[in-house]
Amino acid sequence: VYELSDKHLEQLMGLLQQTWWAETRSKSQAKTILATCYPIGLVRQNTGTLVGFSRVLSDGVKYGLICDVVVDQSLRGLGLGKKIMHAILSHPELQKLPVLDLHCMPDMKDFYENFGFSQDFSGQISMRLNR
């Protein structure tokens, strides 16, 4: 889904608490973030429960930054992260962007390389997809 409901906001808070980078994010901060990005939510078809999330910050013309790719801990390893990435890369507004960036931990480098991202020139694990 490209729009999260109030019910999904509660579930998003649970997902973010499973991460080291967003575990202390407040509901107010999450609402602000959702209002200023392209959200991507992965929901279970039969229940509508949010089980994965990401967001893209963008100027709408040239650049996008992929943030907060997260899948519920109990469902990791089932290919849901790939579904999220495919949803980002096929999003009609995001497909117009010539550059997508992301930052990741070294152990996630191979995952993102499978989608065409490559490590930037600085040697940091900042990755870019130039289209």
C-alpha positions in Angstrom: 0.0 0.0 0.0 1.1 3.5 -0.7 -1.0 5.1 2.1 -1.1 4.0 5.7 -4.2 4.2 7.8 -4.4 5.1 11.5 -4.5 1.3 12.2 -1.3 0.9 10.2 0.4 3.7 12.1 0.0 1.7 15.3 1.5 -1.4 13.6 4.3 0.7 12.1 5.3 1.8 15.6 5.6 -1.9 16.5 7.8 -2.5 13.4 10.0 0.4 14.1 10.5 -0.7 17.7 12.1 -3.9 16.3 15.0 -1.8 14.7 18.1 -0.3 16.3 17.8 2.9 14.3 14.1 3.8 15.0 13.2 2.1 18.2 12.8 5.4 20.0 10.9 7.2 17.3 7.7 8.7 18.7 4.2 8.4 17.1 4.3 12.1 16.5 7.6 11.8 14.7 6.3 8.9 12.6 3.2 10.9 11.6 5.5 13.8 10.5 7.7 11.4 8.6 4.7 9.8 6.8 3.4 13.3 5.8 6.7 14.1 4.1 7.6 11.0 2.1 6.5 8.2 -0.2 5.5 5.4 2.2 5.5 1.8 1.1 3.6 -0.6 3.3 3.5 -4.4 3.0 0.2 -5.8 4.4 -1.1 -9.3 4.8 -3.9 -9.8 2.3 -6.2 -11.8 4.6 -5.9 -9.5 7.7 -4.6 -6.1 6.4 -1.9 -6.2 9.0 1.2 -4.1 8.3 4.2 -6.6 8.2 6.7 -4.5 6.3 7.5 -0.9 5.6 9.8 1.5 3.9 9.7 5.1 2.8 11.4 7.3 0.2 12.4 10.9 0.7 12.5 12.7 -2.6 12.6 16.1 -4.3 10.2 14.6 -6.9 12.5 15.4 -9.8 16.0 14.0 -9.5 16.8 12.3 -6.2 15.2 9.8 -3.8 16.6 8.4 -0.6 15.2 5.0 0.6 14.8 4.8 4.4 13.5 2.5 7.1 13.3 -0.8 5.1 11.9 -3.1 7.8 10.1 -6.5 7.9 8.5 -7.9 11.0 11.1 -10.0 12.9 8.9 -13.1 12.8 8.6 -13.0 9.0 12.2 -12.2 8.0 13.9 -14.5 5.5 10.7 -15.1 3.5 11.4 -12.6 0.7 9.2 -9.8 2.0 12.1 -7.3 1.9 12.4 -8.1 -1.8 8.7 -7.4 -2.2 9.2 -4.0 -0.5 12.1 -3.2 -2.8 10.1 -4.2 -5.9 7.3 -2.0 -4.7 9.7 1.0 -4.4 11.3 0.4 -7.8 7.9 0.0 -9.5 6.2 3.0 -7.8 5.0 5.2 -10.6 6.3 8.5 -9.1 9.6 7.0 -8.0 10.3 5.4 -11.4 10.6 9.0 -12.7 13.7 9.7 -10.5 17.0 9.2 -12.2 18.8 8.6 -8.8 17.9 6.5 -5.8 20.2 6.3 -2.8 20.2 4.4 0.4 22.5 3.8 3.4 22.9 0.3 4.8 25.0 -1.8 7.1 27.8 -3.8 5.5 25.8 -7.1 5.9 23.0 -5.8 3.7 25.2 -4.7 0.8 24.6 -7.9 -1.2 20.9 -7.6 -0.7 20.7 -4.2 -2.3 23.2 -5.1 -5.0 20.6 -7.6 -6.3 18.4 -4.6 -7.2 21.2 -2.8 -9.1 22.5 -0.6 -6.3 26.3 -0.2 -6.1 28.6 1.1 -3.4 29.5 4.8 -3.8 32.9 6.2 -4.5 33.7 7.0 -0.8 33.8 3.4 0.2 31.0 3.9 2.7 28.0 1.6 2.4 26.0 4.3 0.7 24.5 2.8 -2.4 23.0 4.3 -5.5 20.9 3.2 -8.3 21.4 5.5 -11.3 18.8 5.2 -14.0 
